[in-house]
Amino acid sequence: MINKKHLVLLASAGAISLAGIATAQANTLEDTRARGAVQCGVSDGLPGFSAPDDSGNWQGLDVDVCRAVAAAVLGDADAVNYISLNAVERFTALQSGEVDVLSRNTTWTTTRDTTLGLNFTGVTFYDGIGFMVNKDLGISSADELDGAAICIQSGTTTELNVADYFRANGMEFDPIVFDTSEQTVGGFQAGRCDVLTSDTSQLAALRIQLDDPASAMILPDIISKEPLGPVVRQGDDEWFNIVKWSLFAMINGEEYGITSENVDEMLNSDNPDIARLLGQDGNYGEGMGLEADWAYNILSQVGNYGESFDRNVGMGSPLEIERGINALWTQGGIQYAPPIR
């Protein structure tokens, strides 16, 4: 029999052990500064979100999140090491410490947020699963897809959502599963499937990779909610806050009209919200172990959320995705960040 004294000792030992683990994990900021670069987990090549350009420089909406973190922590948005990960590899790479942050078109779900030892830090893109078909098929709606062969990437929320959709609508489909997005679009182009399914933003990115993008169309049907955002390990609240507020700084920057072009002029603004964000009224980075100019560095080197959206996936990019619900809450969308104060 274990007496109460033993129980107290065991509980104390357990608490000490857990505290030790938390302490051991809570060093991402120190490790990043010692390394001189943020280890950023990105996709295996998704235009608009994370993909290298012709010179090998990584570009995209997800890439800009990591650049923002590097600007906040190191004062240099280019101090990032990019690690390309497919959908199966991504969570293991984060859990093992291979990457500091996963910024890779990843959907925030209950299971991922509560059972994998991970924390989502916000939403960079509100998305949903859709379908892309060859125009020659003459299909205009998802309810015409009964019996279709559908190309799907493994290790994604798409597999379950598509299965749920077809079951709920009394239809059947033949899944053709691939490991990477590149293989998936290759299978679609080679005629191995009638339909390619993924998040609609990813479909837009994959469509422009086809030999003849005009031959394919994305159906209007959206069958799920897919909030995409950055992910960090649990057990390091300081790093969690840094990644979270780096994104919030970009969103607040757009709301306050601060751009990479006018940020120096905005240093003299009388608006207290702007003064706080840019470090001219108090140090709101101190609680995260950062300097007062952390958000200034983000906005001057990376730009605000609207700038990033437009050049990477919006109307200023080859994808030409409308802002839609990703517009600010003040402009008819649902994109919103807590205040700096």
Secondary structure, DSSP 8 states (H G I E B T S, - for coil): ---HHHHHHHHHHHHHHHHHHHHHH--HHHHHHHHTSEEEEE-S-BTTTBEE-TTS-EESHHHHHHHHHHHHHHS-TT-EEEEE--TTTHHHHHHTTS-SEE-SS-B--HHHHHSSSEEE---SEEE-EEEEEEGGG---SGGG-TTEEEEEETTSHHHHHHHHHHHHTT--EEEEEESSHHHHHHHHHTTS-SEEEEEHHHHHHHHTTSSSGGGEEE-S---S-EEE--EEETT-HHHHHHHHHHHHHHHHHHHTT--TTTHHHHTT---HHHHHHTTSSS-TTGGGT--TTHHHHHHHHT--HHHHHHHHTSTTSSS----GGGSBGGGTS-B------
